[in-house]
Amino acid sequence: MDMITFRLAGDGGDDLAALVGLYDGAARWMRACGIDQWRPGEKDVEHFRLRVRDGEVWFAEAAGRTVGGFELWWRDEPAWGPQPPVAGYLHRLMVDRTAAPAGTGRAMLRHAERRIAAAGRELSRLDCRAANPRLHTYYEGAGYTVVGKQPAKEGAGGARYAVTLFEKRLGA
């Protein structure tokens, strides 16, 4: 596998445009595979600008190319409600299917888990649409456990949908 490195995204135009491109590409791939999770055009430059300013947004790079990205949040009340500061919340695990080496998604999960543990938190959490068995299987294969459901998470434009909540206890 190609060496994957990570860098924080900045709030400049090139990084934000790259994040929108990653998101839209991943959304198109999901749709083509029959996965109902994201839709192209749902996340724009302003979304990623806010995420960069409010948390951590990471790029995964290999062989000089951006091959993926993800958001790491330190709270997620829309899905998890108020929680004590014991977890990091992973969002938008995006892989460029045209450039990413095998294992890029798992490498991004491991990087996020290391960041969460380095921040002194013991749990990595994420959510995905409840009607998405393919992603459920992927996250379970990466060591995540289903811990609940949120039946009415609010999405873009006020749409509500059910999500499954996953978490993974991180090593000491």
DRENNU-985661 format. One record per residue: residue number from 1; x, y, z of N, C-alpha, C, O, CB in turn. Coordinates in Angstrom, 2 decimals. Glycine has a CB too. Example, Ala and Ser with C-alpha at 12.3 -4.5 7.8 and 13.67 -1.06 7.14 Angstrom:
   lose       n.X       n.Y       n.Z      ca.X      ca.Y      ca.Z       c.X       c.Y       c.Z       o.X       o.Y       o.Z      cb.X      cb.Y      cb.Z
      1     13.19     -5.69      7.80     12.30     -4.50      7.80     13.20     -3.30      7.80     14.24     -3.32      8.46     11.31     -4.47      9.05
      2     12.85     -2.25      7.08     13.67     -1.06      7.14     12.90      0.03      7.87     13.41      1.14      8.04     14.08     -0.60      5.72
This chain:
   lose       n.X       n.Y       n.Z      ca.X      ca.Y      ca.Z       c.X       c.Y       c.Z       o.X       o.Y       o.Z      cb.X      cb.Y      cb.Z
      1      0.84     -1.18      0.00      0.00      0.00      0.00      0.88      1.23      0.00      1.91      1.26      0.67     -0.95      0.00      1.21
      2      0.47      2.27     -0.75      1.18      3.55     -0.74      1.14      4.13      0.66      0.17      3.94      1.40      0.58      4.54     -1.76
      3      2.20      4.86      1.01      2.26      5.54      2.30      1.21      6.65      2.33      1.19      7.52      1.45      3.68      6.12      2.57
      4      0.33      6.63      3.33     -0.68      7.65      3.48     -0.23      8.59      4.59      0.12      8.16      5.69     -2.08      7.03      3.80
      5     -0.25      9.88      4.28      0.08     10.91      5.27     -1.16     11.77      5.48     -2.11     11.73      4.69      1.30     11.77      4.82
      6     -1.13     12.55      6.55     -2.29     13.37      6.90     -1.86     14.80      7.16     -0.77     15.06      7.67     -3.00     12.80      8.14
      7     -2.74     15.71      6.79     -2.51     17.12      7.10     -3.84     17.80      7.35     -4.87     17.44      6.77     -1.74     17.84      5.95
      8     -3.80     18.78      8.25     -5.01     19.56      8.53     -5.35     20.44      7.34     -4.47     21.01      6.70     -4.82     20.42      9.80
      9     -6.63     20.54      7.06     -7.10     21.43      6.01     -7.10     22.86      6.53     -7.35     23.10      7.72     -8.53     21.03      5.52
     10     -6.81     23.80      5.65     -6.91     25.21      5.98     -8.23     25.76      5.47     -8.99     25.06      4.80     -5.74     25.99      5.39
     11     -8.50     27.02      5.80     -9.77     27.59      5.35     -9.61     28.41      4.07    -10.45     29.26      3.75    -10.36     28.46      6.44
     12     -8.52     28.14      3.33     -8.31     28.79      2.04     -9.10     28.11      0.93     -9.58     26.99      1.09     -6.84     28.79      1.69
     13     -9.21     28.81     -0.17    -10.03     28.35     -1.29     -9.64     27.01     -1.86    -10.51     26.20     -2.17     -9.99     29.33     -2.35
     14     -8.33     26.74     -2.02     -7.91     25.47     -2.62     -8.32     24.29     -1.75     -8.86     23.30     -2.26     -6.40     25.46     -2.84
     15     -8.06     24.37     -0.44     -8.44     23.27      0.44     -9.95     23.09      0.49    -10.44     21.96      0.45     -7.90     23.50      1.84
     16    -10.68     24.18      0.58    -12.14     24.07      0.66    -12.72     23.49     -0.62    -13.63     22.66     -0.57    -12.76     25.45      0.94
     17    -12.20     23.92     -1.77    -12.66     23.37     -3.05    -12.34     21.88     -3.14    -13.14     21.10     -3.65    -12.02     24.14     -4.23
     18    -11.17     21.49     -2.64    -10.79     20.08     -2.66    -11.74     19.25     -1.79    -12.10     18.13     -2.16     -9.34     19.90     -2.17
     19    -12.15     19.80     -0.65    -13.08     19.08      0.23    -14.44     18.92     -0.44    -15.05     17.85     -0.36    -13.23     19.82      1.56
     20    -14.93     19.96     -1.09    -16.20     19.86     -1.81    -16.08     18.80     -2.90    -17.00     17.99     -3.09    -16.60     21.25     -2.43
     21    -14.96     18.79     -3.62    -14.76     17.78     -4.66    -14.72     16.37     -4.11    -15.30     15.46     -4.70    -13.48     18.07     -5.41
     22    -14.04     16.19     -2.99    -14.01     14.86     -2.34    -15.42     14.42     -1.95    -15.82     13.28     -2.21    -13.10     14.89     -1.08
     23    -16.16     15.33     -1.33    -17.51     15.01     -0.89    -18.39     14.62     -2.09    -19.04     13.58     -2.08    -18.13     16.19     -0.13
     24    -18.40     15.47     -3.11    -19.25     15.19     -4.27    -18.85     13.89     -4.97    -19.71     13.13     -5.39    -19.19     16.35     -5.25
     25    -17.54     13.64     -5.08    -17.09     12.39     -5.69    -17.51     11.18     -4.89    -17.96     10.18     -5.46    -15.59     12.41     -5.85
     26    -17.37     11.26     -3.57    -17.79     10.15     -2.71    -19.30      9.96     -2.79    -19.79      8.83     -2.81    -17.36     10.39     -1.25
     27    -20.04     11.06     -2.83    -21.51     10.98     -2.92    -21.93     10.32     -4.23    -22.83      9.48     -4.25    -22.14     12.38     -2.80
     28    -21.28     10.71     -5.33    -21.62     10.09     -6.63    -21.31      8.59     -6.61    -22.10      7.79     -7.11    -20.84     10.77     -7.77
     29    -20.17      8.20     -6.04    -19.81      6.78     -5.96    -20.84      6.03     -5.13    -21.29      4.96     -5.53    -18.40      6.61     -5.34
     30    -21.23      6.59     -3.99    -22.24      5.93     -3.14    -23.54      5.74     -3.90    -24.13      4.66     -3.89    -22.48      6.73     -1.86
     31    -23.99      6.79     -4.55    -25.24      6.70     -5.29    -25.16      5.63     -6.38    -26.11      4.86     -6.57    -25.59      8.06     -5.92
     32    -24.03      5.58     -7.09    -23.85      4.58     -8.15    -23.87      3.16     -7.60    -24.25      2.22     -8.30    -22.54      4.83     -8.89
     33    -23.45      3.00     -6.34    -23.42      1.68     -5.70    -24.72      1.37     -4.95    -24.81      0.34     -4.28    -22.24      1.59     -4.73
     34    -25.71      2.25     -5.04    -26.97      2.02     -4.36    -26.93      2.32     -2.87    -27.77      1.83     -2.12    -27.40      0.61     -4.56
     35    -25.96      3.12     -2.44    -25.84      3.47     -1.02    -26.51      4.82     -0.81    -26.10      5.82     -1.38    -24.34      3.52     -0.58
     36    -27.55      4.83      0.03    -28.28      6.07      0.32    -27.66      6.72      1.55    -28.07      6.43      2.68    -29.81      5.79      0.54
     37    -26.70      7.59      1.33    -26.03      8.27      2.45    -25.90      9.76      2.14    -26.41     10.58      2.90    -24.64      7.65      2.72
     38    -25.23     10.11      1.06    -24.99     11.51      0.70    -25.49     11.79     -0.70    -25.73     10.88     -1.49    -23.49     11.85      0.80
     39    -25.66     13.09     -0.99    -26.05     13.53     -2.33    -25.07     14.60     -2.80    -24.72     15.50     -2.03    -27.51     14.06     -2.34
     40    -24.62     14.51     -4.06    -23.73     15.57     -4.57    -24.37     16.94     -4.38    -25.57     17.10     -4.56    -23.40     15.33     -6.05
     41    -23.55     17.92     -4.03    -24.02     19.28     -3.85    -24.55     19.61     -2.47    -24.87     20.76     -2.20    -25.06     19.56     -4.83
     42    -24.66     18.62     -1.58    -25.19     18.88     -0.23    -24.25     19.71      0.64    -24.71     20.47      1.49    -25.49     17.57      0.46
     43    -22.96     19.57      0.45    -21.97     20.29      1.27    -21.17     21.21      0.37    -20.57     20.77     -0.61    -21.03     19.29      2.03
     44    -21.17     22.48      0.71    -20.49     23.48     -0.12    -19.26     24.03      0.60    -18.91     23.58      1.70    -21.46     24.62     -0.49
     45    -18.62     24.99     -0.02    -17.41     25.61      0.54    -17.70     26.16      1.93    -16.88     26.02      2.84    -16.89     26.72     -0.39
     46    -18.84     26.80      2.10    -19.16     27.40      3.40    -19.28     26.34      4.49    -18.85     26.56      5.62    -20.45     28.21      3.32
     47    -19.86     25.18      4.16    -19.93     24.08      5.14    -18.52     23.74      5.62    -18.27     23.68      6.83    -20.61     22.83      4.53
     48    -17.61     23.51      4.69    -16.26     23.10      5.08    -15.49     24.23      5.75    -14.67     23.97      6.63    -15.49     22.60      3.86
     49    -15.74     25.46      5.36    -15.10     26.60      6.04    -15.48     26.60      7.53    -14.62     26.77      8.39    -15.51     27.95      5.37
     50    -16.76     26.40      7.81    -17.23     26.37      9.20    -16.64     25.18      9.95    -16.28     25.31     11.12    -18.75     26.31      9.24
     51    -16.55     24.04      9.29    -16.00     22.84      9.96    -14.52     23.03     10.27    -14.05     22.62     11.33    -16.21     21.57      9.07
     52    -13.77     23.66      9.35    -12.34     23.91      9.59    -12.18     24.86     10.78    -11.29     24.67     11.61    -11.66     24.50      8.32
     53    -13.02     25.86     10.85    -12.92     26.84     11.94    -13.40     26.29     13.28    -12.93     26.73     14.33    -13.71     28.09     11.60
     54    -14.33     25.33     13.25    -14.96     24.83     14.47    -14.35     23.53     14.99    -14.66     23.13     16.11    -16.42     24.64     14.22
     55    -13.52     22.88     14.21    -12.99     21.58     14.62    -11.75     21.24     13.85    -10.89     22.08     13.64    -14.03     20.49     14.44
     56    -11.67     20.01     13.45    -10.53     19.54     12.67    -11.04     18.89     11.40    -11.94     18.05     11.43     -9.65     18.56     13.49
     57    -10.47     19.29     10.29    -10.76     18.64      9.01     -9.41     18.19      8.46     -8.47     18.98      8.37    -11.52     19.61      7.99
     58     -9.32     16.93      8.11     -8.06     16.32      7.71     -8.11     15.85      6.26     -9.14     15.39      5.78     -7.71     15.15      8.62
     59     -6.97     15.98      5.59     -6.75     15.37      4.29     -5.87     14.15      4.46     -4.95     14.15      5.28     -6.11     16.38      3.29
     60     -6.15     13.11      3.69     -5.27     11.96      3.55     -4.59     12.11      2.19     -5.25     12.41      1.19     -6.05     10.58      3.68
     61     -3.28     11.91      2.15     -2.53     12.08      0.91     -1.64     10.87      0.67     -1.10     10.27      1.61     -1.68     13.38      0.95
     62     -1.49     10.52     -0.59     -0.61      9.41     -0.99     -0.03      9.74     -2.35     -0.73     10.23     -3.24     -1.39      8.03     -1.02
     63      1.25      9.47     -2.52      1.94      9.70     -3.79      1.70     11.12     -4.32      1.54     11.33     -5.52      1.47      8.67     -4.84
     64      1.68     12.09     -3.40      1.54     13.48     -3.80      0.13     13.92     -4.17     -0.06     15.03     -4.67      2.42     13.73     -4.94
     65     -0.86     13.06     -3.93     -2.25     13.38     -4.28     -3.14     13.30     -3.06     -2.90     12.51     -2.15     -2.77     12.43     -5.37
     66     -4.17     14.12     -3.05     -5.20     14.00     -2.02     -6.06     12.80     -2.36     -6.60     12.71     -3.46     -6.06     15.31     -1.91
     67     -6.18     11.87     -1.41     -6.93     10.63     -1.66     -8.12     10.47     -0.72     -8.91      9.54     -0.87     -6.01      9.43     -1.51
     68     -8.26     11.38      0.24     -9.38     11.29      1.16     -9.40     12.44      2.13     -8.51     13.29      2.13     -9.34      9.98      1.92
     69    -10.42     12.46      2.95    -10.55     13.48      3.98    -11.64     13.10      4.96    -12.46     12.23      4.68    -10.84     14.84      3.36
     70    -11.63     13.77      6.10    -12.66     13.54      7.10    -12.73     14.72      8.05    -11.80     15.53      8.14    -12.40     12.23      7.87
     71    -13.86     14.81      8.76    -14.07     15.82      9.79    -14.00     15.14     11.15    -14.52     14.04     11.33    -15.43     16.55      9.60
     72    -13.35     15.79     12.10    -13.31     15.32     13.48    -13.90     16.41     14.35    -13.40     17.53     14.40    -11.85     14.96     13.92
     73    -14.99     16.07     15.03    -15.69     17.02     15.90    -15.44     16.61     17.35    -15.13     15.46     17.63    -17.23     17.05     15.59
     74    -15.59     17.57     18.25    -15.40     17.29     19.68    -16.72     17.24     20.44    -16.73     16.97     21.64    -14.50     18.35     20.30
     75    -17.82     17.50     19.75    -19.16     17.27     20.28    -20.09     17.09     19.08    -19.80     17.56     17.98    -19.63     18.47     21.23
     76    -21.20     16.40     19.31    -22.16     16.16     18.23    -23.56     16.02     18.84    -24.11     14.91     18.89    -21.77     14.90     17.41
     77    -24.11     17.11     19.27    -25.43     17.07     19.90    -26.56     16.68     18.96    -27.51     16.05     19.42    -25.72     18.39     20.51
     78    -26.52     17.04     17.65    -27.63     16.62     16.79    -27.83     15.09     16.75    -28.96     14.62     16.67    -27.40     17.12     15.38
     79    -26.76     14.34     16.82    -26.89     12.88     16.78    -26.87     12.26     18.18    -27.62     11.33     18.46    -25.78     12.27     15.94
     80    -26.02     12.78     19.07    -25.75     12.13     20.35    -26.36     12.83     21.55    -26.35     12.28     22.65    -24.28     12.03     20.55
     81    -26.89     14.04     21.37    -27.40     14.80     22.51    -26.23     15.31     23.35    -25.07     15.07     23.01    -28.35     13.94     23.37
     82    -26.52     16.01     24.43    -25.45     16.49     25.31    -24.69     15.31     25.91    -25.29     14.35     26.40    -26.03     17.39     26.44
     83    -23.38     15.38     25.87    -22.53     14.29     26.35    -21.35     14.87     27.13    -20.92     15.98     26.85    -22.03     13.40     25.17
     84    -20.82     14.12     28.10    -19.58     14.57     28.72    -18.44     14.48     27.70    -18.58     13.76     26.72    -19.25     13.71     29.99
     85    -17.34     15.19     27.90    -16.25     15.22     26.91    -15.36     13.97     26.95    -14.20     14.03     27.35    -15.38     16.45     27.14
     86    -15.93     12.84     26.53    -15.20     11.57     26.57    -14.96     11.00     25.17    -14.34      9.94     25.04    -15.96     10.55     27.39
     87    -15.44     11.69     24.13    -15.37     11.12     22.78    -14.99     12.18     21.76    -15.12     13.38     21.99    -16.71     10.48     22.40
     88    -14.51     11.68     20.61    -14.38     12.46     19.40    -15.38     11.88     18.41    -15.67     10.69     18.46    -12.92     12.44     18.83
     89    -15.89     12.71     17.51    -16.96     12.30     16.60    -16.48     12.44     15.16    -16.14     13.53     14.70    -18.23     13.15     16.83
     90    -16.46     11.34     14.46    -15.97     11.28     13.09    -17.12     11.51     12.12    -18.18     10.89     12.22    -15.27      9.92     12.81
     91    -16.89     12.41     11.17    -17.90     12.72     10.14    -17.25     12.78      8.77    -16.08     13.11      8.62    -18.62     14.05     10.46
     92    -18.06     12.47      7.77    -17.70     12.60      6.37    -16.37     11.94      6.01    -15.45     12.60      5.51    -17.65     14.05      6.01
     93    -16.28     10.67      6.26    -15.12      9.88      5.83    -15.22      9.76      4.31    -16.03      9.00      3.79    -15.08      8.46      6.53
     94    -14.39     10.53      3.59    -14.48     10.67      2.14    -13.24     10.05      1.49    -12.11     10.36      1.87    -14.63     12.17      1.72
     95    -13.45      9.19      0.52    -12.35      8.55     -0.20    -12.50      8.86     -1.68    -13.59      8.73     -2.24    -12.33      7.00      0.05
     96    -11.40      9.26     -2.31    -11.37      9.46     -3.76    -11.13      8.11     -4.41    -10.00      7.62     -4.43    -10.27     10.51     -4.18
     97    -12.17      7.50     -4.92    -12.08      6.14     -5.47    -11.21      6.06     -6.72    -10.83      4.97     -7.12    -13.47      5.64     -5.80
     98    -10.89      7.19     -7.33    -10.04      7.17     -8.53     -8.56      7.23     -8.18     -7.72      6.93     -9.03    -10.40      8.33     -9.44
     99     -8.21      7.61     -6.95     -6.80      7.81     -6.60     -6.35      7.11     -5.33     -5.14      6.92     -5.14     -6.54      9.26     -6.46
    100     -7.26      6.71     -4.48     -6.89      6.19     -3.17     -6.38      4.76     -3.23     -6.97      3.91     -3.91     -8.07      6.26     -2.23
    101     -5.28      4.49     -2.53     -4.84      3.10     -2.42     -5.79      2.31     -1.53     -6.51      2.89     -0.71     -3.39      3.03     -1.88
    102     -5.78      1.00     -1.68     -6.60      0.14     -0.83     -6.27      0.42      0.63     -5.10      0.61      0.99     -6.38     -1.37     -1.17
    103     -7.29      0.45      1.46     -7.09      0.66      2.89     -7.11      2.11      3.34     -6.88      2.39      4.51     -5.82      0.07      3.28
    104     -7.39      3.03      2.42     -7.38      4.45      2.79     -8.44      4.76      3.85     -8.15      5.49      4.80     -7.62      5.31      1.55
    105     -9.63      4.22      3.71    -10.69      4.48      4.70    -10.28      4.03      6.08    -10.46      4.76      7.06    -11.97      3.78      4.29
    106     -9.73      2.82      6.18     -9.29      2.32      7.49     -8.14      3.14      8.04     -8.06      3.38      9.24     -8.88      0.84      7.39
    107     -7.24      3.59      7.17     -6.13      4.44      7.62     -6.66      5.76      8.19     -6.14      6.25      9.19     -5.15      4.73      6.46
    108     -7.69      6.31      7.57     -8.28      7.55      8.09     -8.95      7.30      9.43     -8.84      8.13     10.34     -9.29      8.12      7.09
    109     -9.65      6.18      9.57    -10.25      5.84     10.87     -9.18      5.75     11.95     -9.34      6.30     13.04    -11.03      4.50     10.77
    110     -8.08      5.06     11.66     -7.00      4.92     12.65     -6.39      6.27     13.01     -6.08      6.52     14.17     -5.90      3.98     12.12
    111     -6.21      7.14     12.01     -5.66      8.47     12.30     -6.61      9.25     13.21     -6.17      9.88     14.17     -5.41      9.25     10.97
    112     -7.90      9.21     12.92     -8.88      9.91     13.77     -8.85      9.34     15.18     -8.91     10.09     16.16    -10.30      9.78     13.17
    113     -8.78      8.03     15.29     -8.75      7.39     16.62     -7.51      7.81     17.40     -7.59      8.03     18.61     -8.79      5.86     16.48
    114     -6.37      7.92     16.73     -5.15      8.39     17.42     -5.30      9.83     17.88     -4.87     10.18     18.98     -3.92      8.26     16.48
    115     -5.91     10.67     17.06     -6.14     12.08     17.43     -7.06     12.17     18.65     -6.81     12.96     19.56     -6.75     12.87     16.25
    116     -8.11     11.36     18.64     -9.06     11.36     19.75     -8.36     10.93     21.04     -8.51     11.57     22.08    -10.26     10.43     19.44
    117     -7.61      9.84     20.96     -6.88      9.35     22.14     -5.86     10.38     22.62     -5.70     10.57     23.82     -6.18      8.02     21.83
    118     -5.17     11.05     21.70     -4.17     12.06     22.07     -4.82     13.24     22.78     -4.17     13.93     23.56     -3.42     12.55     20.82
    119     -6.10     13.47     22.51     -6.84     14.55     23.18     -7.36     14.11     24.55     -8.05     14.86     25.23     -8.01     15.00     22.30
    120     -7.02     12.87     24.94     -7.43     12.38     26.25     -8.84     11.82     26.30     -9.41     11.67     27.38     -7.31     13.46     27.24
    121     -9.40     11.52     25.15    -10.76     10.98     25.11    -10.70      9.48     24.82     -9.80      9.02     24.11    -11.63     11.71     24.05
    122    -11.64      8.75     25.36    -11.57      7.29     25.32    -12.45      6.63     24.27    -12.34      5.42     24.06    -11.94      6.76     26.62
    123    -13.32      7.40     23.61    -14.24      6.81     22.64    -14.18      7.54     21.31    -14.08      8.76     21.25    -15.66      6.84     23.19
    124    -14.25      6.76     20.24    -14.46      7.29     18.90    -15.90      6.98     18.55    -16.34      5.83     18.66    -13.45      6.69     17.84
    125    -16.64      8.00     18.11    -18.05      7.82     17.78    -18.31      8.31     16.36    -17.63      9.20     15.85    -18.96      8.56     18.78
    126    -19.32      7.70     15.74    -19.79      8.13     14.42    -21.22      7.68     14.25    -21.74      6.88     15.02    -18.89      7.55     13.30
    127    -21.84      8.20     13.22    -23.20      7.77     12.90    -23.31      7.65     11.39    -22.55      8.26     10.64    -24.26      8.76     13.46
    128    -24.27      6.86     10.96    -24.61      6.78      9.53    -26.08      6.46      9.42    -26.70      6.00     10.38    -23.74      5.72      8.78
    129    -26.63      6.71      8.26    -28.06      6.47      8.07    -28.42      5.05      8.50    -27.70      4.09      8.22    -28.47      6.70      6.60
    130    -29.54      4.95      9.20    -29.97      3.66      9.72    -30.23      2.66      8.59    -30.05      1.46      8.78    -31.23      3.83     10.56
    131    -30.65      3.14      7.43    -30.97      2.27      6.30    -29.75      2.07      5.40    -29.88      2.03      4.18    -32.13      2.86      5.49
    132    -28.58      1.94      5.99    -27.35      1.80      5.22    -26.56      0.58      5.70    -25.52      0.73      6.35    -26.48      3.08      5.32
    133    -27.03     -0.63      5.40    -26.37     -1.83      5.93    -24.92     -1.99      5.46    -24.11     -2.58      6.17    -27.15     -3.05      5.53
    134    -24.60     -1.48      4.29    -23.24     -1.61      3.79    -22.24     -0.85      4.67    -21.18     -1.38      5.00    -23.16     -1.11      2.34
    135    -22.58      0.38      5.05    -21.71      1.13      5.94    -21.70      0.53      7.34    -20.67      0.55      8.01    -22.13      2.59      6.00
    136    -22.84      0.01      7.79    -22.87     -0.65      9.10    -21.83     -1.77      9.15    -21.06     -1.88     10.10    -24.29     -1.21      9.40
    137    -21.83     -2.59      8.12    -20.88     -3.70      8.04    -19.44     -3.19      8.02    -18.57     -3.77      8.68    -21.15     -4.55      6.79
    138    -19.18     -2.12      7.28    -17.83     -1.55      7.20    -17.36     -1.10      8.58    -16.25     -1.45      9.00    -17.80     -0.37      6.21
    139    -18.18     -0.33      9.28    -17.77      0.18     10.59    -17.65     -0.93     11.63    -16.75     -0.89     12.47    -18.76      1.23     11.07
    140    -18.53     -1.91     11.58    -18.41     -3.04     12.50    -17.11     -3.79     12.24    -16.45     -4.24     13.18    -19.61     -3.99     12.36
    141    -16.72     -3.94     10.97    -15.47     -4.59     10.61    -14.25     -3.82     11.08    -13.16     -4.39     11.22    -15.40     -4.78      9.13
    142    -14.42     -2.52     11.33    -13.32     -1.68     11.83    -13.34     -1.59     13.36    -12.60     -0.79     13.94    -13.41     -0.27     11.23
    143    -14.16     -2.41     14.00    -14.16     -2.47     15.46    -15.19     -1.60     16.16    -15.15     -1.46     17.38    -12.84     -2.10     15.95
    144    -16.11     -1.01     15.40    -17.14     -0.17     16.00    -18.36     -1.01     16.36    -18.66     -2.00     15.69    -17.55      0.97     15.03
    145    -19.05     -0.61     17.42    -20.22     -1.32     17.92    -21.43     -0.41     17.86    -21.35      0.78     18.17    -19.98     -1.83     19.36
    146    -22.56     -0.97     17.45    -23.81     -0.21     17.47    -24.21      0.00     18.93    -24.29     -0.95     19.71    -24.95     -0.96     16.68
    147    -24.46      1.27     19.29    -24.85      1.58     20.67    -26.20      2.28     20.76    -26.66      2.61     21.85    -23.79      2.46     21.31
    148    -26.85      2.50     19.62    -28.16      3.12     19.66    -28.59      3.66     18.32    -27.92      3.48     17.30    -28.18      4.22     20.66
    149    -29.73      4.32     18.34    -30.26      4.96     17.14    -30.77      6.33     17.52    -31.20      6.57     18.65    -31.40      4.10     16.49
    150    -30.70      7.23     16.58    -31.29      8.56     16.70    -32.34      8.59     15.60    -32.00      8.67     14.42    -30.20      9.75     16.55
    151    -33.64      8.54     15.97    -34.67      8.38     14.94    -34.96      9.63     14.11    -35.59      9.52     13.06    -35.92      7.95     15.58
    152    -34.51     10.80     14.54    -34.89     12.01     13.81    -33.77     13.04     13.80    -33.96     14.17     14.25    -36.15     12.62     14.43
    153    -32.59     12.66     13.29    -31.50     13.62     13.16    -31.87     14.62     12.06    -32.39     14.24     11.01    -30.14     12.90     12.83
    154    -31.59     15.90     12.32    -31.92     16.92     11.33    -30.76     17.10     10.37    -29.62     17.31     10.79    -32.27     18.26     12.01
    155    -31.05     17.03      9.09    -30.04     17.19      8.06    -30.20     18.50      7.31    -30.86     19.42      7.77    -30.09     16.03      7.09
    156    -29.59     18.55      6.15    -29.62     19.75      5.31    -31.06     20.12      4.98    -31.89     19.26      4.65    -28.82     19.52      4.01
    157    -31.35     21.40      5.07    -32.67     21.89      4.72    -33.77     21.47      5.68    -34.95     21.59      5.35    -33.01     21.43      3.36
    158    -33.40     20.97      6.87    -34.39     20.58      7.87    -34.94     19.18      7.71    -35.80     18.77      8.49    -35.50     21.53      7.84
    159    -34.45     18.43      6.70    -34.92     17.06      6.53    -34.51     16.22      7.75    -33.43     16.42      8.31    -34.34     16.43      5.21
    160    -35.36     15.32      8.14    -35.06     14.44      9.28    -34.91     13.01      8.79    -35.62     12.56      7.89    -36.18     14.53     10.37
    161    -33.97     12.30      9.40    -33.73     10.90      9.02    -33.15     10.16     10.21    -32.58     10.76     11.12    -32.77     10.81      7.80
    162    -33.30      8.85     10.20    -32.81      8.01     11.28    -31.34      7.65     11.05    -30.93      7.37      9.92    -33.66      6.72     11.41
    163    -30.56      7.67     12.13    -29.16      7.25     12.06    -28.88      6.19     13.11    -29.53      6.14     14.16    -28.21      8.47     12.25
    164    -27.92      5.35     12.81    -27.40      4.38     13.75    -26.15      4.96     14.37    -25.31      5.53     13.67    -27.11      3.00     13.07
    165    -26.02      4.83     15.69    -24.89      5.37     16.43    -23.88      4.26     16.70    -24.24      3.19     17.20    -25.35      6.02     17.75
    166    -22.63      4.53     16.37    -21.55      3.56     16.57    -20.49      4.18     17.48    -20.27      5.39     17.47    -20.92      3.14     15.20
    167    -19.83      3.32     18.28    -18.68      3.80     19.02    -17.65      2.70     19.15    -17.94      1.51     19.02    -19.10      4.31     20.41
    168    -16.43      3.15     19.42    -15.30      2.24     19.61    -14.50      2.75     20.80    -14.11      3.92     20.84    -14.41      2.13     18.31
    169    -14.27      1.86     21.76    -13.43      2.21     22.91    -11.98      2.16     22.45    -11.53      1.19     21.83    -13.68      1.23     24.13
    170    -11.26      3.21     22.76     -9.86      3.31     22.32     -8.94      2.78     23.40     -9.24      2.89     24.59     -9.49      4.78     21.97
    171     -7.82      2.20     22.98     -6.86      1.62     23.92     -6.25      2.67     24.82     -6.21      3.86     24.49     -5.77      0.88     23.18
    172     -5.76      2.21     25.96     -5.16      3.14     26.92     -3.86      3.67     26.41     -3.21      4.47     27.09     -4.94      2.46     28.26
